[in-house]
Amino acid sequence: MNASQSNGYLTRAYAHIFADNENIIREDVFITNSLELVYNAVYTYIWAIKMLIENTLKYIIMEKK
């Protein structure tokens, strides 16, 4: 399978910040790009967003809905 040069995996990545199952992230990334490097980049991106959210007070996050 050839790797796509689209950025669909990054477009969809933000939706997975609340996913507890890493396989969901892997499957979603591999829809448009089968490279392990791309999966690692998306996983790191999602992890970074989660860490930012964890350091933010819950009521501030809730107000931003």
N, C-alpha and C positions, 0 to 999 in steps of 0.2 A: 504494500500500500504506500503510495506516495504521500508525503507530508504536504498539507495545504499551506499556503502562505497567507491565509485569511487570519483575521484577529478575532474570530468568533469566540474562541476560548476565553479571551480576556473580557469580551463583552458580557459573557454569561457568568464570569467568575464571581462577581460581587454577590450574586444570588446565593452562592454556596457558603457564605461566611457563617451561616447558622447550621450547616450540615455537620452531623456528627460522624457520618460514614465517609471515610476517605475514598472508598470505591465509587461513590457517586461523583465525586470530583474527577477521578481518573476517567470514568466512562464519559463524562461530559466533555472533557478536554480531548479525548481520543475521537470524538465525533468529527472534529475538524482538523486534528493534528495528532499523528501517532508517535511523535518524538517524546522520549522520556524527558529530555531537556525542557520542553514546553510544559509538561506536567509539573516538573520541579519548580519552574518559574511561577506558574499559576498557584501551586500549593503555597509557595513562599509569599505571594501577594495576598492570598486569603488569610494566611497566618498573621501577616503584618496588620491587616485590617482588624482581625479579631483582637489582637493585642492592644490596638488603639482603643477599641471599644471597651475592653476590660478595664482600662485605666480611666475611663470616663464614668462619672456618676450616673447611676441608672435613671434618675429623674430627668437629667439633662438629655439623655438619649430619647426618652419617652416624649419629651416636649418637641423634639425635632421631627416627629412623624409627619 
